[in-house]
């Protein structure tokens, strides 16, 4: 790649400070990488320079695609509509089970093929009829400046913005970043510090702090996803502790998605998650009082449905990413009038399960 192309993606970074020894401390996430000029952080895209920290992936993407919003997964946010999804490269976690490792674990910038300013992304999303734009595929926390500018460009065009993230962010940046988005899905990897340390090279408590901020901040719609890996984070006791914590600290109405693991990256010798495990986890969560619990990455008619917590009627029936029936009016159950938490319109979108790659920029 030419020097011109390398410079094209650089922007001054926020959330850093200079140390007494001349090194730069990145204050964006709990890793707190301390870097000498020319060194990159764990995430790959943040680099120390002679004049400060830079983000090297601004305006550059590993690709764009129109997806169903349910794929993020978000079941209570503009159901049935399409979302323009994009990501960059790198990650600030080191998950051995990463399902997008070909993007998140790339150690150089050559994977960034598309160049698009935030305004271009918003314009293309509107042109293609998407109702929202999602920063996803790899964690938008590491390209926060770019992601936040995209969210603002979407707001200027009347589009919604979505962050799909592991929630591993510092208290310094947390509120400003997540409050920029209309919705977020946070990937809660498990519910033990041991699991996070051994399998994600990270820590649990900052993620719990992020969940608490989003749930009680009042600005950003929150849903949670946990990828269940057989024998690692799917025990009854861990699931009971996790769902009890969610009910107690975040509320009963936070949608929770249990999704199926498939062997990938450094965990190809682990078996895929059985449907029975997802259904067991869903039952545990419901027994703990959670009202909206879903199963994902599988075909499960019951686990796809949104049911009214008051009269138990099915208000949204899905077949994975397709809406089969929709019985919500003015954000409430058609049968009994009970409010369903989320962002709903009186008519569901009809995007279906399509996945359409989109070329933006050059």
Secondary structure, DSSP 8 states (H G I E B T S, - for coil): --HHHHHHT-EE-SSEEE-TTS-EEE-SSTT--EE-TT-B-TTSSEEEETTEEEES-TTEESEEEEEEGGGTT-SSBSTT-EEEEEE-S--SS--TT-TTHHHHT--SGGG--EE--HHHHHHHHHHTT-SEEEE-SS-GGGGHHHHHHHHHHHHHTT-EEEEEE-----HHHHHHHHTT-SEEEEE---S-HHHIIIIISS-SHHHHHHHHHHHHHSSSEEEEEEEE-TTTS--HHHHHHHHHHHHHHT-TTSEEEEEE----TT-TTS----HHHHHHHHHHHHHTT-S-EEEESS--HHHH-EE-TTT--EEEEEETTEEEEE-EETTEETTT--B-SSB--SS----TT--EEE----
